[in-house]
Amino acid sequence: MKKVLLVNSSSRYKDSITRQVADLLVNYLAGNKTQIINRDLAQGIPFVDENWVVANFTTPEERTDEHKASLNFSDNLVQELQQAEQIVIASPIYNFNLPAVLKAWIDLIARARLTFQYTAQGAEGLLKNKKVYIVMASGGVPIGSEMDFVSPYLKHVLSFIGINDVSIIDANKIFHENDPKKAVE
Ligand SMILES: Cc1cc2nc3c(=O)[nH]c(=O)nc-3n(C[C@H](O)[C@H](O)[C@H](O)COP(=O)(O)O)c2cc1C
């Protein structure tokens, strides 16, 4: 079954532009036989801590039950990403950057051995054949301008884990036109 992953990061529910446009887009992308995986980061996400780092740097064969427990949440997030062919990331601009919960998500999904690896030729992203739509909204910073640090950063880190097919969607524009086709054209 086709899977679409929706990652929301706005602190708002009522009146959130990114949530509304991301919903429009996901419904447009999803067919009858599509499973939508909802990952709402505003519901809570842990930061990487010392236990997580130690566990992550321990080879899988040597991990204790405690190590495995530290990595459990992060493992689930990676699995959601691995399973989905299409991923919609909804990101408002907060203080010229991405919401802290979305950065926390990136810290948990950038996993050596799972989403990237180092080879003799350098870093190699391990996620293949995925399409990402980044649905962005701001209160004034024009999306794609030099004050928008979100889109170049997200594109870079997604490319690091192997995802190069990335579209940036200006949710402020789509929201007013209420036409999700504009997001995928
Ligand atoms: C904590 C916070 C910081 C913000 N910082 C910026 C900013 O630096 N630049 C900007 O243009 N808009 C900023 N905004 C406005 C939001 O990007 C805008 O309201 C956007 O629509 C929020 O996404 P949402 O509608 O999905 O909640 C900020 C909003 C909040 C709540």
The ligand as a Gaussian input file, in Angstrom:
#p B3LYP/6-31G(d) Opt

LIG

0 1
 C        7.417000      32.001000      17.526000
 C        7.142000      32.581000      16.172000
 C        8.178000      33.141000      15.449000
 C        7.953000      33.650000      14.179000
 N        9.005000      34.160000      13.484000
 C        8.805000      34.614000      12.219000
 C        9.898000      35.114000      11.452000
 O       11.048000      35.131000      11.852000
 N        9.634000      35.573000      10.203000
 C        8.372000      35.566000       9.677000
 O        8.201000      35.990000       8.547000
 N        7.331000      35.087000      10.384000
 C        7.508000      34.618000      11.639000
 N        6.453000      34.125000      12.354000
 C        5.112000      34.065000      11.715000
 C        4.786000      32.675000      11.220000
 O        5.768000      32.174000      10.338000
 C        3.436000      32.698000      10.490000
 O        2.446000      33.128000      11.392000
 C        3.061000      31.325000       9.936000
 O        1.811000      31.436000       9.289000
 C        2.982000      30.299000      11.043000
 O        2.630000      29.045000      10.534000
 P        1.192000      28.435000      10.853000
 O        0.192000      29.391000      10.229000
 O        1.161000      27.120000      10.199000
 O        1.048000      28.344000      12.330000
 C        6.656000      33.618000      13.617000
 C        5.607000      33.066000      14.366000
 C        5.842000      32.550000      15.625000
 C        4.691000      31.939000      16.384000

